[in-house]
Amino acid sequence: MKVRRLRDILDRPFTIRDLASGYTNNDDGATTDAVKGYNCNLNIRPSYQRNSVYNEDKRQAVIQTVLDECPLGIMYWVDLGNGQYEVLDGQQRILAICNYVMGNYSVKSSKFPSSAPQQDFPNLQMNLTDLAEQILDYELDIYVCEGTASEKMKWFHVINTAGESLNEQELRNSAYTGTWLSDAKQRFSTKSGRGVVLADENPNNDKAEPLLNGNWNRQEYLQTAIKWASQNDNDDSTNTIEDYMLKHQGDADASELWQNFSAIIEWVRGKFISYQNSLKGMDWGTIYKEYQLGQLDNNIIKNSASVINEKIAELVNDDEVTTKMKGIYQYIIYGDSKYLQLRAFDDKTIKQKYEEQGHHCVYCVDEGNNREYALKELAGDHITPWSLGGKTVPENCQLLCKKHNSSKGNNY
């Protein structure tokens, strides 16, 4: 790949004035090629670039660096020919600069008067013209790359290992561009996207009841949707996110991805009518698949929402259950009482029963084995198990050897 400095190509400095000239931003978070600069000669957001992720502090730092006349760091563009370019690296800094010059936000700086330390750019142009001109005349250090598409993407991955580094899904997006990805990002990577709204808000009550971890703006909702779809795909070859994206890259839209995701989320909403934050972030895609395959048929999750809700309330009020809400949900789904962290007998009760039983295992004695065990070789067991209403009280305690305790546990 050939790399040249933009200053050498133009035979003059390239400044913020040049960059912000003709700046337009029709970005909706999903549409590509919708952000332009440098008199529409620069595509700031080509298809492989991510959403804007800089927060207020990072935008502030960019403008402060410019005001301090310090180096802002190298940026990389791609030469598309005929005087057209696209941003390969530096998109976040470019957006911070252009949006400030357009008056879209203000910054606080010691360079401004102490009586008015917060300034937007239009105000600088009216009242602090020297600082406004200093910003516009700031030279940007830009290198222009020429090469094949594969060389471009390889270089894109290399230079994005530093700075505001891309996460795994943002890197995947750069490799599987097309109409399918654009539609998928519209649904799962924008604030008003149908997937984002469905995941964050319960349509049954219009309340904020999020079910996913992560940040939709960093493509993490999209990643979850694709992961779930890849698990449910009947084609065994599409068992990874990359496989699924490759298979569907040429699709006209992401309707199949949406249908799978919405079916899962609507199923969750239909089963758990009383929301708790512990529902957020569970692997609902895998759970839904297991449910569809009948692997959860013997568990409480198979019941109606009202029955599930009643059981949850019962478990919350059960003194024998010590787990937090997530454990209760896991028990409802998987049916294993280990998730409930049921109360165990205290040391005082164990020692008392040890002496009462003469250091024997109750079941061993029934089998004619009168071996005496060390205390550490015996475990406290509920005579009547929790599943049949047993409580953790001394009169419901017996000591069993490890063999019998294990075998009894398997029966309950």
C-alpha positions in Angstrom: 0.0 0.0 0.0 1.3 3.4 -1.0 1.1 6.1 1.7 1.6 9.9 1.1 1.1 12.9 3.2 -1.9 15.1 2.1 0.2 18.2 2.5 2.6 16.9 -0.2 -0.3 16.0 -2.5 -1.9 19.4 -2.2 1.4 21.3 -1.9 0.0 23.3 1.0 -1.1 22.7 4.6 -4.5 21.1 5.0 -6.4 22.9 7.8 -9.6 22.6 9.8 -11.0 25.3 7.5 -10.6 22.9 4.6 -12.0 19.9 6.5 -15.1 21.6 7.8 -15.9 23.3 4.5 -19.2 22.0 3.1 -19.6 19.6 6.1 -22.9 17.7 6.0 -24.2 15.1 8.4 -27.3 13.1 7.5 -26.3 10.2 9.7 -29.0 8.1 11.3 -26.6 5.6 12.9 -27.0 3.1 10.1 -26.9 4.8 6.7 -23.4 4.8 5.3 -21.8 7.5 3.2 -24.1 10.1 4.8 -21.4 12.3 6.5 -19.3 14.5 4.2 -16.6 17.1 4.6 -13.9 18.9 2.6 -16.5 20.3 0.1 -18.1 16.8 -0.2 -14.8 15.4 -1.4 -14.3 13.4 1.9 -16.6 10.5 2.9 -16.2 10.7 6.7 -18.3 7.6 7.4 -17.8 4.9 4.8 -19.6 1.6 5.3 -16.8 -0.1 7.3 -16.7 2.8 9.9 -18.6 2.6 13.2 -21.0 5.1 14.8 -19.8 8.2 16.6 -18.7 7.0 20.1 -16.8 10.0 21.5 -18.3 11.3 24.8 -18.3 14.9 25.9 -14.9 14.6 27.7 -13.2 13.2 24.6 -14.7 15.8 22.3 -13.5 18.5 24.8 -10.0 17.0 24.7 -9.9 17.2 20.9 -10.8 20.9 20.8 -8.5 21.7 23.8 -5.6 20.1 21.9 -6.4 22.3 18.9 -6.6 25.4 21.1 -3.3 24.5 22.7 -1.8 24.1 19.2 -0.5 20.6 20.2 -0.4 17.7 17.8 -3.7 15.9 17.4 -2.2 12.8 16.0 -2.0 11.3 12.5 -5.2 10.6 10.5 -5.4 8.2 7.5 -7.6 8.6 4.4 -8.1 6.5 1.4 -7.6 7.9 -2.1 -10.6 7.0 -4.2 -9.4 8.9 -7.3 -10.6 12.1 -8.9 -9.9 14.1 -5.8 -12.3 12.0 -3.7 -11.3 10.5 -0.3 -12.7 8.4 2.5 -11.7 8.3 6.2 -9.7 5.2 7.1 -8.7 6.3 10.6 -9.5 9.5 12.6 -13.3 9.5 12.1 -14.0 10.3 15.8 -11.6 13.3 15.9 -12.9 14.6 12.6 -16.5 14.4 13.8 -15.6 16.2 17.0 -13.9 19.0 15.1 -16.6 19.4 12.4 -19.5 19.3 14.9 -17.8 22.0 17.0 -17.1 24.3 14.0 -20.8 23.8 13.0 -21.9 25.0 16.5 -23.3 21.6 17.6 -21.8 21.8 21.0 -19.7 24.0 23.3 -16.5 23.4 25.2 -14.9 24.8 28.4 -11.3 26.1 28.2 -8.9 28.2 30.1 -8.2 29.9 26.7 -11.6 31.6 27.0 -12.4 34.6 29.3 -12.9 33.6 32.9 -16.3 35.3 32.8 -17.4 33.0 29.9 -15.3 29.8 30.0 -17.9 27.8 28.0 -18.0 28.7 24.3 -19.4 27.4 21.1 -17.7 28.2 17.8 -20.3 30.7 16.4 -19.8 32.8 19.5 -16.0 32.7 19.0 -16.5 34.0 15.5 -18.5 36.9 16.8 -16.6 37.8 20.0 -13.2 36.0 20.0 -12.2 36.1 16.3 -8.5 35.5 17.0 -9.3 32.1 18.6 -11.8 31.2 15.9 -9.2 31.9 13.2 -6.6 29.9 15.2 -8.9 26.9 15.2 -9.7 27.2 11.5 -6.0 27.6 10.6 -4.9 24.5 12.6 -3.1 22.1 10.3 -4.2 18.5 10.4 -1.6 15.7 9.9 -3.2 13.4 7.3 -1.7 10.6 5.4 -3.4 9.3 2.2 -3.3 5.6 1.4 -3.6 4.0 -2.1 -4.1 0.2 -2.5 -6.5 -2.6 -3.1 -9.7 -3.2 -1.1 -8.1 -6.0 0.9 -5.0 -3.9 1.6 -7.3 -1.1 2.8 -9.2 -3.4 5.2 -5.9 -4.9 6.5 -4.5 -1.5 7.2 -7.8 -0.4 8.8 -7.6 -3.2 11.3 -3.9 -2.5 12.0 -4.2 1.2 12.8 -7.4 0.7 14.9 -5.5 -1.3 17.6 -4.8 2.0 19.4 -6.8 5.0 20.4 -10.6 4.5 20.7 -10.2 0.9 19.7 -12.9 -1.0 17.9 -14.6 -3.9 19.5 -15.1 -7.2 17.9 -18.4 -6.4 16.2 -17.2 -3.1 14.9 -14.3 -4.9 13.3 -16.7 -7.6 11.9 -18.9 -4.8 10.4 -15.9 -3.5 8.5 -15.5 -6.9 6.8 -19.1 -7.7 5.8 -20.5 -4.4 4.4 -23.5 -4.3 2.2 -27.3 -3.7 2.1 -27.9 -6.4 4.7 -25.6 -4.9 7.2 -26.9 -1.4 6.6 -30.5 -2.7 7.3 -29.3 -4.6 10.4 -27.6 -1.5 11.8 -30.7 0.5 11.2 -32.6 -2.0 13.4 -30.0 -2.7 16.1 -27.5 0.2 16.1 -29.7 3.3 16.2 -31.6 4.7 19.2 -34.9 4.4 17.4 -34.2 1.1 15.7 -36.9 -1.5 16.2 -34.5 -4.0 17.8 -33.1 -1.4 20.2 -36.6 -0.2 21.2 -37.9 -3.8 21.6 -34.9 -4.8 23.8 -35.1 -1.7 26.0 -38.8 -1.1 26.4 -41.7 -3.4 27.2 -44.4 -2.8 24.7 -47.0 -4.2 27.1 -46.6 -1.3 29.5 -44.3 1.2 27.7 -41.8 1.1 30.5 -38.0 0.9 30.2 -37.3 -2.8 30.9 -34.0 -3.6 29.2 -33.1 -7.2 28.4 -29.7 -6.8 26.9 -26.3 -5.9 28.2 -24.0 -3.6 26.3 -24.3 -0.5 24.2 -26.3 -0.4 21.0 -24.1 2.4 19.7 -21.0 0.2 20.0 -22.8 -2.6 17.9 -23.3 -4.8 21.0 -27.1 -5.2 20.4 -26.4 -6.1 16.8 -23.8 -8.7 18.0 -26.3 -10.3 20.3 -29.0 -10.5 17.6 -26.6 -12.1 15.2 -25.3 -14.5 17.8 -28.8 -15.7 18.6 -29.7 -16.0 14.9 -26.5 -18.1 14.2 -27.5 -20.5 17.0 -31.0 -20.9 15.6 -29.9 -21.2 12.0 -30.8 -24.7 10.6 -27.6 -24.6 8.6 -24.9 -26.2 10.8 -22.2 -24.3 8.9 -23.5 -20.9 10.3 -22.6 -21.5 14.0 -20.5 -18.4 14.5 -21.3 -14.7 14.1 -18.8 -14.5 11.2 -20.4 -17.5 9.4 -23.8 -15.9 9.7 -22.7 -12.5 8.5 -20.9 -14.1 5.5 -23.9 -16.2 4.6 -26.3 -13.2 4.7 -24.0 -10.4 3.5 -25.6 -10.4 0.1 -29.2 -10.4 1.4 -31.4 -7.4 0.4 -32.3 -6.8 4.1 -32.1 -8.2 7.6 -35.7 -9.2 8.0 -34.8 -12.8 8.9 -32.4 -11.5 11.7 -35.2 -9.2 13.0 -37.8 -12.0 13.0 -35.6 -14.3 15.0 -34.7 -11.6 17.5 -38.2 -10.3 18.0 -39.6 -13.9 18.5 -37.0 -14.4 21.3 -37.7 -11.0 23.0 -41.4 -11.3 22.8 -41.3 -14.8 24.2 -39.3 -13.5 27.2 -41.7 -10.6 27.7 -44.6 -13.1 27.5 -43.1 -15.4 30.2 -41.9 -12.8 32.7 -44.6 -10.3 33.2 -43.1 -8.8 36.4 -39.7 -7.2 35.4 -36.6 -7.3 37.6 -33.2 -6.0 36.5 -31.8 -9.6 36.8 -33.6 -10.5 33.6 -31.1 -8.2 31.8 -28.2 -9.9 30.1 -29.3 -13.5 30.3 -28.5 -15.7 27.3 -32.1 -15.6 26.0 -31.1 -16.9 22.6 -29.8 -20.2 23.9 -32.6 -20.4 26.5 -35.3 -19.9 23.8 -33.7 -22.6 21.6 -33.6 -25.1 24.4 -37.3 -24.3 25.1 -38.2 -24.8 21.4 -36.4 -28.1 21.4 -38.3 -29.3 24.5 -35.3 -29.5 26.7 -37.1 -27.3 29.4 -40.4 -29.1 29.3 -40.2 -30.4 32.8 -39.5 -27.0 34.3 -41.6 -24.1 35.6 -40.8 -22.1 32.5 -43.2 -24.3 30.5 -46.1 -22.8 32.5 -48.1 -19.7 31.8 -46.9 -16.3 32.8 -49.3 -16.1 35.7 -48.1 -19.4 37.1 -44.5 -18.4 36.7 -45.1 -15.0 38.4 -46.8 -16.8 41.4 -43.9 -19.2 41.7 -41.3 -16.3 41.6 -43.2 -14.5 44.4 -43.3 -17.7 46.4 -39.6 -18.2 46.1 -38.8 -14.6 47.0 -40.8 -15.0 50.2 -39.3 -18.5 51.0 -36.8 -18.2 54.0 -35.1 -21.3 52.7 -34.0 -19.6 49.5 -31.0 -17.4 49.9 -30.1 -16.6 46.3 -30.6 -13.3 44.5 -33.2 -12.8 41.8 -31.0 -14.1 39.0 -30.8 -17.5 40.8 -34.6 -17.6 41.1 -34.9 -17.0 37.3 -32.4 -19.7 36.6 -34.3 -22.1 38.8 -37.5 -21.2 36.9 -35.8 -21.9 33.6 -33.5 -24.9 34.3 -35.3 -26.5 37.3 -32.1 -27.1 39.3 -32.4 -26.2 43.0 -28.6 -25.4 43.1 -29.5 -22.0 41.7 -31.6 -21.2 44.8 -28.7 -21.6 47.2 -30.9 -23.3 49.8 -30.1 -22.8 53.5 -27.7 -25.3 55.0 -27.5 -26.6 58.5 -25.3 -24.6 60.8 -22.2 -26.0 62.6 -24.0 -26.2 65.9 -26.8 -28.5 64.5 -24.2 -30.6 62.6 -22.1 -31.2 65.8 -25.2 -32.0 67.8 -26.5 -34.6 65.3 -23.0 -36.1 65.0 -23.0 -37.0 68.7 -26.7 -38.1 68.6 -25.9 -40.5 65.8 -22.8 -41.9 67.5 -20.6 -40.7 64.6 -22.5 -43.0 62.2 -24.2 -42.5 58.8 -27.9 -43.2 59.2 -28.1 -45.0 55.9 -24.9 -47.1 56.6 -26.5 -48.3 59.9 -29.6 -49.3 58.0 -27.4 -51.4 55.7 -25.7 -53.0 58.7 -22.5 -51.0 58.5 -21.6 -49.5 61.9 -18.5 -47.7 60.8 -17.7 -44.5 62.7 -16.9 -41.5 60.6 -14.9 -38.4 61.3 -17.1 -35.3 61.4 -15.7 -34.0 58.2 -16.7 -37.2 56.4 -20.4 -36.6 57.1 -22.7 -34.0 55.6 -25.9 -32.5 56.9 -29.0 -33.7 54.9 -32.6 -32.7 55.0 -34.7 -35.7 56.0 -37.7 -34.2 54.2 -36.2 -32.3 51.2 -37.0 -28.7 50.4 -38.9 -29.8 47.3 -41.4 -31.6 49.6 -41.7 -28.8 52.1 -38.7 -29.6 54.4 -37.2 -26.9 56.5 -33.7 -26.3 57.7 -34.4 -27.1 61.4 -32.6 -29.5 63.8 -35.4 -32.0 63.8 -35.2 -32.3 60.0 -31.4 -32.9 60.0 -29.5 -36.2 59.6 -25.9 -36.9 58.8 -25.0 -39.0 55.8 -21.6 -40.2 54.4 -20.6 -38.7 51.1 -21.7 -41.7 49.1 -25.2 -41.8 50.5 -25.6 -38.0 50.5 -24.7 -37.9 46.9 -27.0 -40.8 45.9 -29.9 -39.3 47.8 -29.3 -35.9 46.2 -29.7 -37.4 42.8 -33.2 -38.6 43.7 -34.5 -35.2 44.6 
